[in-house]
């Protein structure tokens, strides 16, 4: 069972803060450090010191860590042209020695596009499908050959398809709640399917859809890794859980219902219920990035029971 640390830096975090969390992630034995790809805070607050770019952050962390996997949940397809994204991710993979994973989504937060002058197209899912074909196609093109793509939204001619990643294949993550198109896309492109912020029942239902889509596409359903992303709020007792919940503006009871919250024993039990649906990896959304004791507790009293 992999436990990964997942951060939301748009809520307010400097690179130095993210570096401290990533180093703790590595030192405490977690599998990976992931971050969101957003440029605007959600909800109340000022978001100071302002946004950090996902792939610039990961490039820095690639040189300052040695073991952990690095990636995004999810890179916004609206932020980058697919050819440019393929170059960026391949370069960071080289910089990390082959530790990068790409979560790619359609993009959805219109306000951040308005705030930073980023076009927000009406048709996003069709663009995402073309982006996935282009990015994976560029990486898979043999050295010395060129890549061409002529789609509805993107057009590439005689691309040298360089640079190449360090890994033979960078893992691609696709996720979401969509009942039809999302499972189909995952069946075609995903090495991992992630169900974000969903109940055990909804996760089981969506994993079933992805499995069925994979089999319909002629692929073994178990070739895909199934995972969940859930907010984490763990404490050694109820008082510590309540304090950590208050620090992120949430209620402990609500988090126990909708996230991985409570004592270590409660959290291990809930992870077990998700595991029964086929989930094999958990992205623990950590919202208070200054509370490194939280990571220490999860490592020593939750992760240790899942090994």
Order of alpha helices (4+ residues) and beta strands (2+ residues): beta-alpha-beta-alpha-beta-beta-alpha-beta-alpha-alpha-beta-beta-beta-alpha-beta-alpha-beta-alpha-alpha-beta-alpha-beta-alpha
